[in-house]
Amino acid sequence: MSVNPTNAKQNLYQLIKQVNEDDTSIEITAGKSDVGAVLVSKREWDAIQETLYLHNAGVLERIKRFETEETEDLSDE
């Protein structure tokens, strides 16, 4: 779903309620496709931040490598 800034301003409370209840995002567009913002729930934002942190810290790669090594060990038995 996308809305323009005027609509977003007029319906901000309802949009916040919607992204939290429907677990969705709402794009706020300002005419050009590359200008705008995205409204997401706090829960979704926290999940995005955690994923970015884990990715940037290399944790996800280490987990994938560990899972691969564990699978290889099981196939050797």
PyMOL Python script that loads the backbone (N, CA, C, O; Angstrom):
from pymol import cmd

cmd.read_pdbstr("""\
ATOM      1  N   MET A   1       0.844  -1.167   0.000  1.00  0.00           N
ATOM      2  CA  MET A   1       0.000   0.000   0.000  1.00  0.00           C
ATOM      3  C   MET A   1       0.893   1.235   0.000  1.00  0.00           C
ATOM      4  O   MET A   1       1.943   1.249   0.643  1.00  0.00           O
ATOM      5  N   SER A   2       0.482   2.251  -0.710  1.00  0.00           N
ATOM      6  CA  SER A   2       1.209   3.514  -0.662  1.00  0.00           C
ATOM      7  C   SER A   2       0.222   4.668  -0.534  1.00  0.00           C
ATOM      8  O   SER A   2      -0.903   4.608  -1.029  1.00  0.00           O
ATOM      9  N   VAL A   3       0.670   5.707   0.136  1.00  0.00           N
ATOM     10  CA  VAL A   3      -0.133   6.910   0.333  1.00  0.00           C
ATOM     11  C   VAL A   3       0.755   8.125   0.086  1.00  0.00           C
ATOM     12  O   VAL A   3       1.981   8.031   0.145  1.00  0.00           O
ATOM     13  N   ASN A   4       0.129   9.259  -0.189  1.00  0.00           N
ATOM     14  CA  ASN A   4       0.910  10.483  -0.334  1.00  0.00           C
ATOM     15  C   ASN A   4       1.094  11.117   1.048  1.00  0.00           C
ATOM     16  O   ASN A   4       0.379  10.757   1.984  1.00  0.00           O
ATOM     17  N   PRO A   5       2.035  12.050   1.194  1.00  0.00           N
ATOM     18  CA  PRO A   5       2.303  12.639   2.504  1.00  0.00           C
ATOM     19  C   PRO A   5       1.089  13.310   3.151  1.00  0.00           C
ATOM     20  O   PRO A   5       0.918  13.230   4.368  1.00  0.00           O
ATOM     21  N   THR A   6       0.258  13.961   2.363  1.00  0.00           N
ATOM     22  CA  THR A   6      -0.923  14.623   2.920  1.00  0.00           C
ATOM     23  C   THR A   6      -1.865  13.605   3.540  1.00  0.00           C
ATOM     24  O   THR A   6      -2.358  13.800   4.651  1.00  0.00           O
ATOM     25  N   ASN A   7      -2.114  12.514   2.818  1.00  0.00           N
ATOM     26  CA  ASN A   7      -2.974  11.448   3.322  1.00  0.00           C
ATOM     27  C   ASN A   7      -2.360  10.816   4.573  1.00  0.00           C
ATOM     28  O   ASN A   7      -3.063  10.528   5.541  1.00  0.00           O
ATOM     29  N   ALA A   8      -1.041  10.605   4.542  1.00  0.00           N
ATOM     30  CA  ALA A   8      -0.364  10.015   5.700  1.00  0.00           C
ATOM     31  C   ALA A   8      -0.511  10.906   6.927  1.00  0.00           C
ATOM     32  O   ALA A   8      -0.756  10.417   8.030  1.00  0.00           O
ATOM     33  N   LYS A   9      -0.360  12.209   6.733  1.00  0.00           N
ATOM     34  CA  LYS A   9      -0.490  13.154   7.847  1.00  0.00           C
ATOM     35  C   LYS A   9      -1.904  13.132   8.422  1.00  0.00           C
ATOM     36  O   LYS A   9      -2.085  13.132   9.640  1.00  0.00           O
ATOM     37  N   GLN A  10      -2.887  13.113   7.557  1.00  0.00           N
ATOM     38  CA  GLN A  10      -4.284  13.135   7.995  1.00  0.00           C
ATOM     39  C   GLN A  10      -4.700  11.843   8.693  1.00  0.00           C
ATOM     40  O   GLN A  10      -5.576  11.857   9.558  1.00  0.00           O
ATOM     41  N   ASN A  11      -4.076  10.735   8.323  1.00  0.00           N
ATOM     42  CA  ASN A  11      -4.489   9.422   8.833  1.00  0.00           C
ATOM     43  C   ASN A  11      -3.374   8.701   9.585  1.00  0.00           C
ATOM     44  O   ASN A  11      -3.358   7.472   9.639  1.00  0.00           O
ATOM     45  N   LEU A  12      -2.452   9.449  10.160  1.00  0.00           N
ATOM     46  CA  LEU A  12      -1.273   8.836  10.771  1.00  0.00           C
ATOM     47  C   LEU A  12      -1.626   7.790  11.826  1.00  0.00           C
ATOM     48  O   LEU A  12      -1.075   6.690  11.802  1.00  0.00           O
ATOM     49  N   TYR A  13      -2.521   8.105  12.741  1.00  0.00           N
ATOM     50  CA  TYR A  13      -2.876   7.148  13.788  1.00  0.00           C
ATOM     51  C   TYR A  13      -3.410   5.853  13.182  1.00  0.00           C
ATOM     52  O   TYR A  13      -3.020   4.765  13.606  1.00  0.00           O
ATOM     53  N   GLN A  14      -4.289   5.960  12.206  1.00  0.00           N
ATOM     54  CA  GLN A  14      -4.872   4.781  11.568  1.00  0.00           C
ATOM     55  C   GLN A  14      -3.801   3.968  10.833  1.00  0.00           C
ATOM     56  O   GLN A  14      -3.834   2.738  10.852  1.00  0.00           O
ATOM     57  N   LEU A  15      -2.861   4.648  10.191  1.00  0.00           N
ATOM     58  CA  LEU A  15      -1.788   3.950   9.478  1.00  0.00           C
ATOM     59  C   LEU A  15      -0.876   3.211  10.454  1.00  0.00           C
ATOM     60  O   LEU A  15      -0.465   2.081  10.191  1.00  0.00           O
ATOM     61  N   ILE A  16      -0.563   3.848  11.575  1.00  0.00           N
ATOM     62  CA  ILE A  16       0.248   3.178  12.599  1.00  0.00           C
ATOM     63  C   ILE A  16      -0.472   1.938  13.114  1.00  0.00           C
ATOM     64  O   ILE A  16       0.136   0.878  13.268  1.00  0.00           O
ATOM     65  N   LYS A  17      -1.743   2.072  13.374  1.00  0.00           N
ATOM     66  CA  LYS A  17      -2.551   0.936  13.837  1.00  0.00           C
ATOM     67  C   LYS A  17      -2.539  -0.181  12.786  1.00  0.00           C
ATOM     68  O   LYS A  17      -2.414  -1.356  13.130  1.00  0.00           O
ATOM     69  N   GLN A  18      -2.668   0.185  11.519  1.00  0.00           N
ATOM     70  CA  GLN A  18      -2.720  -0.800  10.437  1.00  0.00           C
ATOM     71  C   GLN A  18      -1.417  -1.579  10.305  1.00  0.00           C
ATOM     72  O   GLN A  18      -1.449  -2.803  10.177  1.00  0.00           O
ATOM     73  N   VAL A  19      -0.270  -0.898  10.331  1.00  0.00           N
ATOM     74  CA  VAL A  19       0.993  -1.623  10.172  1.00  0.00           C
ATOM     75  C   VAL A  19       1.247  -2.555  11.348  1.00  0.00           C
ATOM     76  O   VAL A  19       1.894  -3.590  11.188  1.00  0.00           O
ATOM     77  N   ASN A  20       0.745  -2.199  12.524  1.00  0.00           N
ATOM     78  CA  ASN A  20       0.915  -3.074  13.682  1.00  0.00           C
ATOM     79  C   ASN A  20      -0.034  -4.261  13.659  1.00  0.00           C
ATOM     80  O   ASN A  20       0.366  -5.375  13.994  1.00  0.00           O
ATOM     81  N   GLU A  21      -1.271  -4.043  13.273  1.00  0.00           N
ATOM     82  CA  GLU A  21      -2.255  -5.127  13.255  1.00  0.00           C
ATOM     83  C   GLU A  21      -2.051  -6.078  12.083  1.00  0.00           C
ATOM     84  O   GLU A  21      -2.193  -7.291  12.239  1.00  0.00           O
ATOM     85  N   ASP A  22      -1.719  -5.541  10.913  1.00  0.00           N
ATOM     86  CA  ASP A  22      -1.599  -6.357   9.706  1.00  0.00           C
ATOM     87  C   ASP A  22      -0.184  -6.846   9.449  1.00  0.00           C
ATOM     88  O   ASP A  22       0.048  -7.604   8.507  1.00  0.00           O
ATOM     89  N   ASP A  23       0.768  -6.420  10.278  1.00  0.00           N
ATOM     90  CA  ASP A  23       2.176  -6.780  10.089  1.00  0.00           C
ATOM     91  C   ASP A  23       2.606  -6.506   8.647  1.00  0.00           C
ATOM     92  O   ASP A  23       3.133  -7.381   7.960  1.00  0.00           O
ATOM     93  N   THR A  24       2.369  -5.283   8.213  1.00  0.00           N
ATOM     94  CA  THR A  24       2.655  -4.874   6.846  1.00  0.00           C
ATOM     95  C   THR A  24       3.416  -3.558   6.868  1.00  0.00           C
ATOM     96  O   THR A  24       3.686  -3.015   7.939  1.00  0.00           O
ATOM     97  N   SER A  25       3.759  -3.049   5.716  1.00  0.00           N
ATOM     98  CA  SER A  25       4.404  -1.745   5.625  1.00  0.00           C
ATOM     99  C   SER A  25       3.590  -0.854   4.696  1.00  0.00           C
ATOM    100  O   SER A  25       2.837  -1.337   3.850  1.00  0.00           O
ATOM    101  N   ILE A  26       3.754   0.443   4.868  1.00  0.00           N
ATOM    102  CA  ILE A  26       3.059   1.408   4.026  1.00  0.00           C
ATOM    103  C   ILE A  26       4.092   2.378   3.475  1.00  0.00           C
ATOM    104  O   ILE A  26       4.846   2.994   4.228  1.00  0.00           O
ATOM    105  N   GLU A  27       4.121   2.505   2.169  1.00  0.00           N
ATOM    106  CA  GLU A  27       5.046   3.424   1.518  1.00  0.00           C
ATOM    107  C   GLU A  27       4.399   4.803   1.423  1.00  0.00           C
ATOM    108  O   GLU A  27       3.257   4.937   0.984  1.00  0.00           O
ATOM    109  N   ILE A  28       5.134   5.810   1.835  1.00  0.00           N
ATOM    110  CA  ILE A  28       4.671   7.192   1.727  1.00  0.00           C
ATOM    111  C   ILE A  28       5.464   7.818   0.589  1.00  0.00           C
ATOM    112  O   ILE A  28       6.662   8.069   0.718  1.00  0.00           O
ATOM    113  N   THR A  29       4.787   8.067  -0.523  1.00  0.00           N
ATOM    114  CA  THR A  29       5.467   8.538  -1.727  1.00  0.00           C
ATOM    115  C   THR A  29       5.216  10.023  -1.943  1.00  0.00           C
ATOM    116  O   THR A  29       4.147  10.548  -1.632  1.00  0.00           O
ATOM    117  N   ALA A  30       6.223  10.675  -2.480  1.00  0.00           N
ATOM    118  CA  ALA A  30       6.125  12.117  -2.719  1.00  0.00           C
ATOM    119  C   ALA A  30       6.183  12.426  -4.209  1.00  0.00           C
ATOM    120  O   ALA A  30       6.797  13.412  -4.615  1.00  0.00           O
ATOM    121  N   GLY A  31       5.561  11.604  -5.010  1.00  0.00           N
ATOM    122  CA  GLY A  31       5.512  11.845  -6.452  1.00  0.00           C
ATOM    123  C   GLY A  31       6.557  11.072  -7.225  1.00  0.00           C
ATOM    124  O   GLY A  31       6.208  10.267  -8.088  1.00  0.00           O
ATOM    125  N   LYS A  32       7.829  11.291  -6.942  1.00  0.00           N
ATOM    126  CA  LYS A  32       8.905  10.572  -7.623  1.00  0.00           C
ATOM    127  C   LYS A  32       9.105   9.221  -6.952  1.00  0.00           C
ATOM    128  O   LYS A  32       8.940   9.089  -5.739  1.00  0.00           O
ATOM    129  N   SER A  33       9.459   8.225  -7.744  1.00  0.00           N
ATOM    130  CA  SER A  33       9.579   6.872  -7.199  1.00  0.00           C
ATOM    131  C   SER A  33      10.727   6.732  -6.205  1.00  0.00           C
ATOM    132  O   SER A  33      10.692   5.842  -5.355  1.00  0.00           O
ATOM    133  N   ASP A  34      11.735   7.583  -6.290  1.00  0.00           N
ATOM    134  CA  ASP A  34      12.876   7.455  -5.390  1.00  0.00           C
ATOM    135  C   ASP A  34      12.815   8.412  -4.195  1.00  0.00           C
ATOM    136  O   ASP A  34      13.773   8.517  -3.429  1.00  0.00           O
ATOM    137  N   VAL A  35      11.690   9.106  -4.042  1.00  0.00           N
ATOM    138  CA  VAL A  35      11.525  10.031  -2.922  1.00  0.00           C
ATOM    139  C   VAL A  35      10.363   9.541  -2.068  1.00  0.00           C
ATOM    140  O   VAL A  35       9.246   9.384  -2.560  1.00  0.00           O
ATOM    141  N   GLY A  36      10.624   9.304  -0.808  1.00  0.00           N
ATOM    142  CA  GLY A  36       9.552   8.858   0.063  1.00  0.00           C
ATOM    143  C   GLY A  36      10.087   8.222   1.322  1.00  0.00           C
ATOM    144  O   GLY A  36      11.254   8.385   1.677  1.00  0.00           O
ATOM    145  N   ALA A  37       9.217   7.499   1.986  1.00  0.00           N
ATOM    146  CA  ALA A  37       9.555   6.833   3.236  1.00  0.00           C
ATOM    147  C   ALA A  37       8.678   5.596   3.372  1.00  0.00           C
ATOM    148  O   ALA A  37       7.722   5.406   2.621  1.00  0.00           O
ATOM    149  N   VAL A  38       9.021   4.766   4.342  1.00  0.00           N
ATOM    150  CA  VAL A  38       8.240   3.559   4.592  1.00  0.00           C
ATOM    151  C   VAL A  38       7.876   3.521   6.072  1.00  0.00           C
ATOM    152  O   VAL A  38       8.733   3.708   6.935  1.00  0.00           O
ATOM    153  N   LEU A  39       6.620   3.283   6.353  1.00  0.00           N
ATOM    154  CA  LEU A  39       6.127   3.164   7.721  1.00  0.00           C
ATOM    155  C   LEU A  39       6.011   1.680   8.057  1.00  0.00           C
ATOM    156  O   LEU A  39       5.294   0.937   7.385  1.00  0.00           O
ATOM    157  N   VAL A  40       6.718   1.257   9.097  1.00  0.00           N
ATOM    158  CA  VAL A  40       6.658  -0.134   9.559  1.00  0.00           C
ATOM    159  C   VAL A  40       6.414  -0.134  11.065  1.00  0.00           C
ATOM    160  O   VAL A  40       6.622   0.874  11.740  1.00  0.00           O
ATOM    161  N   SER A  41       5.978  -1.260  11.570  1.00  0.00           N
ATOM    162  CA  SER A  41       5.754  -1.377  13.012  1.00  0.00           C
ATOM    163  C   SER A  41       7.091  -1.369  13.748  1.00  0.00           C
ATOM    164  O   SER A  41       8.135  -1.645  13.157  1.00  0.00           O
ATOM    165  N   LYS A  42       7.052  -1.057  15.018  1.00  0.00           N
ATOM    166  CA  LYS A  42       8.269  -1.084  15.836  1.00  0.00           C
ATOM    167  C   LYS A  42       8.845  -2.488  15.875  1.00  0.00           C
ATOM    168  O   LYS A  42      10.063  -2.665  15.824  1.00  0.00           O
ATOM    169  N   ARG A  43       7.982  -3.481  15.965  1.00  0.00           N
ATOM    170  CA  ARG A  43       8.428  -4.879  15.978  1.00  0.00           C
ATOM    171  C   ARG A  43       9.206  -5.212  14.705  1.00  0.00           C
ATOM    172  O   ARG A  43      10.261  -5.844  14.763  1.00  0.00           O
ATOM    173  N   GLU A  44       8.676  -4.781  13.552  1.00  0.00           N
ATOM    174  CA  GLU A  44       9.348  -5.030  12.273  1.00  0.00           C
ATOM    175  C   GLU A  44      10.667  -4.265  12.200  1.00  0.00           C
ATOM    176  O   GLU A  44      11.672  -4.801  11.731  1.00  0.00           O
ATOM    177  N   TRP A  45      10.667  -3.022  12.659  1.00  0.00           N
ATOM    178  CA  TRP A  45      11.888  -2.218  12.642  1.00  0.00           C
ATOM    179  C   TRP A  45      12.973  -2.859  13.508  1.00  0.00           C
ATOM    180  O   TRP A  45      14.137  -2.913  13.109  1.00  0.00           O
ATOM    181  N   ASP A  46      12.595  -3.344  14.692  1.00  0.00           N
ATOM    182  CA  ASP A  46      13.553  -4.016  15.566  1.00  0.00           C
ATOM    183  C   ASP A  46      14.126  -5.259  14.892  1.00  0.00           C
ATOM    184  O   ASP A  46      15.322  -5.527  15.002  1.00  0.00           O
ATOM    185  N   ALA A  47      13.284  -6.017  14.197  1.00  0.00           N
ATOM    186  CA  ALA A  47      13.743  -7.216  13.488  1.00  0.00           C
ATOM    187  C   ALA A  47      14.709  -6.846  12.365  1.00  0.00           C
ATOM    188  O   ALA A  47      15.715  -7.526  12.164  1.00  0.00           O
ATOM    189  N   ILE A  48      14.415  -5.788  11.643  1.00  0.00           N
ATOM    190  CA  ILE A  48      15.308  -5.321  10.573  1.00  0.00           C
ATOM    191  C   ILE A  48      16.659  -4.918  11.161  1.00  0.00           C
ATOM    192  O   ILE A  48      17.707  -5.289  10.632  1.00  0.00           O
ATOM    193  N   GLN A  49      16.630  -4.163  12.251  1.00  0.00           N
ATOM    194  CA  GLN A  49      17.869  -3.716  12.884  1.00  0.00           C
ATOM    195  C   GLN A  49      18.698  -4.905  13.379  1.00  0.00           C
ATOM    196  O   GLN A  49      19.920  -4.914  13.231  1.00  0.00           O
ATOM    197  N   GLU A  50      18.043  -5.895  13.961  1.00  0.00           N
ATOM    198  CA  GLU A  50      18.754  -7.075  14.446  1.00  0.00           C
ATOM    199  C   GLU A  50      19.392  -7.839  13.291  1.00  0.00           C
ATOM    200  O   GLU A  50      20.541  -8.269  13.385  1.00  0.00           O
ATOM    201  N   THR A  51      18.649  -8.006  12.210  1.00  0.00           N
ATOM    202  CA  THR A  51      19.182  -8.701  11.038  1.00  0.00           C
ATOM    203  C   THR A  51      20.387  -7.965  10.469  1.00  0.00           C
ATOM    204  O   THR A  51      21.395  -8.589  10.137  1.00  0.00           O
ATOM    205  N   LEU A  52      20.291  -6.651  10.354  1.00  0.00           N
ATOM    206  CA  LEU A  52      21.419  -5.861   9.851  1.00  0.00           C
ATOM    207  C   LEU A  52      22.633  -5.986  10.764  1.00  0.00           C
ATOM    208  O   LEU A  52      23.759  -6.122  10.285  1.00  0.00           O
ATOM    209  N   TYR A  53      22.412  -5.943  12.060  1.00  0.00           N
ATOM    210  CA  TYR A  53      23.518  -6.081  13.004  1.00  0.00           C
ATOM    211  C   TYR A  53      24.192  -7.442  12.852  1.00  0.00           C
ATOM    212  O   TYR A  53      25.416  -7.533  12.762  1.00  0.00           O
ATOM    213  N   LEU A  54      23.382  -8.491  12.826  1.00  0.00           N
ATOM    214  CA  LEU A  54      23.945  -9.836  12.700  1.00  0.00           C
ATOM    215  C   LEU A  54      24.694  -9.999  11.386  1.00  0.00           C
ATOM    216  O   LEU A  54      25.754 -10.624  11.347  1.00  0.00           O
ATOM    217  N   HIS A  55      24.154  -9.446  10.324  1.00  0.00           N
ATOM    218  CA  HIS A  55      24.808  -9.533   9.017  1.00  0.00           C
ATOM    219  C   HIS A  55      26.125  -8.768   9.025  1.00  0.00           C
ATOM    220  O   HIS A  55      27.148  -9.290   8.583  1.00  0.00           O
ATOM    221  N   ASN A  56      26.105  -7.544   9.521  1.00  0.00           N
ATOM    222  CA  ASN A  56      27.309  -6.712   9.532  1.00  0.00           C
ATOM    223  C   ASN A  56      28.375  -7.247  10.473  1.00  0.00           C
ATOM    224  O   ASN A  56      29.565  -7.062  10.218  1.00  0.00           O
ATOM    225  N   ALA A  57      27.984  -7.892  11.530  1.00  0.00           N
ATOM    226  CA  ALA A  57      28.935  -8.442  12.487  1.00  0.00           C
ATOM    227  C   ALA A  57      29.486  -9.790  12.027  1.00  0.00           C
ATOM    228  O   ALA A  57      30.367 -10.351  12.678  1.00  0.00           O
ATOM    229  N   GLY A  58      28.979 -10.313  10.918  1.00  0.00           N
ATOM    230  CA  GLY A  58      29.446 -11.594  10.406  1.00  0.00           C
ATOM    231  C   GLY A  58      28.835 -12.790  11.108  1.00  0.00           C
ATOM    232  O   GLY A  58      29.224 -13.926  10.837  1.00  0.00           O
ATOM    233  N   VAL A  59      27.908 -12.566  11.986  1.00  0.00           N
ATOM    234  CA  VAL A  59      27.304 -13.653  12.756  1.00  0.00           C
ATOM    235  C   VAL A  59      26.537 -14.605  11.851  1.00  0.00           C
ATOM    236  O   VAL A  59      26.625 -15.821  12.021  1.00  0.00           O
ATOM    237  N   LEU A  60      25.787 -14.075  10.896  1.00  0.00           N
ATOM    238  CA  LEU A  60      24.999 -14.945  10.013  1.00  0.00           C
ATOM    239  C   LEU A  60      25.899 -15.875   9.212  1.00  0.00           C
ATOM    240  O   LEU A  60      25.573 -17.049   9.033  1.00  0.00           O
ATOM    241  N   GLU A  61      27.028 -15.365   8.730  1.00  0.00           N
ATOM    242  CA  GLU A  61      27.956 -16.216   7.971  1.00  0.00           C
ATOM    243  C   GLU A  61      28.527 -17.319   8.857  1.00  0.00           C
ATOM    244  O   GLU A  61      28.666 -18.460   8.415  1.00  0.00           O
ATOM    245  N   ARG A  62      28.856 -16.987  10.093  1.00  0.00           N
ATOM    246  CA  ARG A  62      29.387 -18.004  11.009  1.00  0.00           C
ATOM    247  C   ARG A  62      28.341 -19.070  11.311  1.00  0.00           C
ATOM    248  O   ARG A  62      28.672 -20.252  11.408  1.00  0.00           O
ATOM    249  N   ILE A  63      27.086 -18.664  11.460  1.00  0.00           N
ATOM    250  CA  ILE A  63      26.007 -19.628  11.700  1.00  0.00           C
ATOM    251  C   ILE A  63      25.849 -20.539  10.492  1.00  0.00           C
ATOM    252  O   ILE A  63      25.738 -21.755  10.648  1.00  0.00           O
ATOM    253  N   LYS A  64      25.838 -19.971   9.291  1.00  0.00           N
ATOM    254  CA  LYS A  64      25.714 -20.783   8.076  1.00  0.00           C
ATOM    255  C   LYS A  64      26.877 -21.755   7.955  1.00  0.00           C
ATOM    256  O   LYS A  64      26.681 -22.920   7.610  1.00  0.00           O
ATOM    257  N   ARG A  65      28.091 -21.281   8.238  1.00  0.00           N
ATOM    258  CA  ARG A  65      29.270 -22.147   8.154  1.00  0.00           C
ATOM    259  C   ARG A  65      29.165 -23.264   9.189  1.00  0.00           C
ATOM    260  O   ARG A  65      29.477 -24.415   8.885  1.00  0.00           O
ATOM    261  N   PHE A  66      28.736 -22.945  10.396  1.00  0.00           N
ATOM    262  CA  PHE A  66      28.573 -23.940  11.445  1.00  0.00           C
ATOM    263  C   PHE A  66      27.548 -24.991  11.042  1.00  0.00           C
ATOM    264  O   PHE A  66      27.776 -26.186  11.227  1.00  0.00           O
ATOM    265  N   GLU A  67      26.415 -24.549  10.491  1.00  0.00           N
ATOM    266  CA  GLU A  67      25.375 -25.488  10.063  1.00  0.00           C
ATOM    267  C   GLU A  67      25.884 -26.396   8.954  1.00  0.00           C
ATOM    268  O   GLU A  67      25.578 -27.589   8.943  1.00  0.00           O
ATOM    269  N   THR A  68      26.650 -25.854   8.029  1.00  0.00           N
ATOM    270  CA  THR A  68      27.205 -26.655   6.938  1.00  0.00           C
ATOM    271  C   THR A  68      28.178 -27.690   7.481  1.00  0.00           C
ATOM    272  O   THR A  68      28.131 -28.855   7.085  1.00  0.00           O
ATOM    273  N   GLU A  69      29.061 -27.273   8.387  1.00  0.00           N
ATOM    274  CA  GLU A  69      30.027 -28.201   8.976  1.00  0.00           C
ATOM    275  C   GLU A  69      29.316 -29.295   9.761  1.00  0.00           C
ATOM    276  O   GLU A  69      29.718 -30.457   9.704  1.00  0.00           O
ATOM    277  N   GLU A  70      28.271 -28.937  10.488  1.00  0.00           N
ATOM    278  CA  GLU A  70      27.519 -29.912  11.273  1.00  0.00           C
ATOM    279  C   GLU A  70      26.842 -30.927  10.354  1.00  0.00           C
ATOM    280  O   GLU A  70      26.823 -32.119  10.661  1.00  0.00           O
ATOM    281  N   THR A  71      26.291 -30.473   9.239  1.00  0.00           N
ATOM    282  CA  THR A  71      25.649 -31.363   8.275  1.00  0.00           C
ATOM    283  C   THR A  71      26.672 -32.303   7.654  1.00  0.00           C
ATOM    284  O   THR A  71      26.395 -33.488   7.469  1.00  0.00           O
ATOM    285  N   GLU A  72      27.853 -31.783   7.329  1.00  0.00           N
ATOM    286  CA  GLU A  72      28.904 -32.621   6.752  1.00  0.00           C
ATOM    287  C   GLU A  72      29.352 -33.681   7.746  1.00  0.00           C
ATOM    288  O   GLU A  72      29.597 -34.824   7.361  1.00  0.00           O
ATOM    289  N   ASP A  73      29.463 -33.313   9.033  1.00  0.00           N
ATOM    290  CA  ASP A  73      29.850 -34.277  10.059  1.00  0.00           C
ATOM    291  C   ASP A  73      28.835 -35.407  10.159  1.00  0.00           C
ATOM    292  O   ASP A  73      29.223 -36.562  10.330  1.00  0.00           O
ATOM    293  N   LEU A  74      27.571 -35.108  10.060  1.00  0.00           N
ATOM    294  CA  LEU A  74      26.533 -36.131  10.139  1.00  0.00           C
ATOM    295  C   LEU A  74      26.581 -37.067   8.943  1.00  0.00           C
ATOM    296  O   LEU A  74      26.301 -38.257   9.088  1.00  0.00           O
ATOM    297  N   SER A  75      26.927 -36.565   7.772  1.00  0.00           N
ATOM    298  CA  SER A  75      26.953 -37.413   6.584  1.00  0.00           C
ATOM    299  C   SER A  75      28.171 -38.324   6.573  1.00  0.00           C
ATOM    300  O   SER A  75      28.183 -39.316   5.845  1.00  0.00           O
ATOM    301  N   ASP A  76      29.199 -38.013   7.362  1.00  0.00           N
ATOM    302  CA  ASP A  76      30.394 -38.849   7.436  1.00  0.00           C
ATOM    303  C   ASP A  76      30.172 -40.093   8.285  1.00  0.00           C
ATOM    304  O   ASP A  76      30.926 -41.060   8.174  1.00  0.00           O
ATOM    305  N   GLU A  77      29.160 -40.079   9.122  1.00  0.00           N
ATOM    306  CA  GLU A  77      28.937 -41.197  10.051  1.00  0.00           C
ATOM    307  C   GLU A  77      28.337 -42.383   9.374  1.00  0.00           C
ATOM    308  O   GLU A  77      28.089 -43.402  10.018  1.00  0.00           O
TER     309      GLU A  77
END
""", "prot")
cmd.dss("prot")
cmd.show_as("cartoon", "prot")
cmd.util.cbc("prot")
cmd.orient("prot")
